[in-house]
Amino acid sequence: MALRDAVLAALLDSEASGYDLAKGFDASVANFWMATPQQLYRELDRLAADGLIEARVVEQERRPNKRMFTLTDAGRAAVHEFTEATPKPLAMRDDLLVQVSAVDGGNPDAVCTGLRERIRWTTEQLERYERMRNRLLSGRSETKFLAEADRVGPYLTLMRGISFEQENLRWAQEALEVIERRLSRR
């Protein structure tokens, strides 16, 4: 998947400025795709040049004018085309896994520090995702939301992000326990 497809998917909900997209990107697709604001702005320019989105300028007092982006018919067609393609299998690349793999010949204390950091970060991600989930459900049960919502894709991807981070947390806690037990026997 390209950043292009993630941006087009984020624009399915509504018109957004580059700033709004950069700020809201975390809330819409960060559980499966990461991008810096600079990458987003460059991609918006490319998408506009390719005719997949269009921009309108909104004049503002006391602030610079902003561009608001919406999908064009060609952009909606690109989203449709992307959803028809067979996705490539997931390839995991994680520096921490390489460090854990090398723990026996490396610095176990440093690896434990990395695992603790992963546990902290993952716990914060899960808390953030749960807040996003509550916002999306807006007091409805999951069953009711899935039956009535205009769009279920963001919720389904959020649920995948939650299960991914729950497994990351479980694994990191277990790996930390094993390494600390081995260190205590030295």
Disulfide bonds with the S-S distance in Angstrom:
none
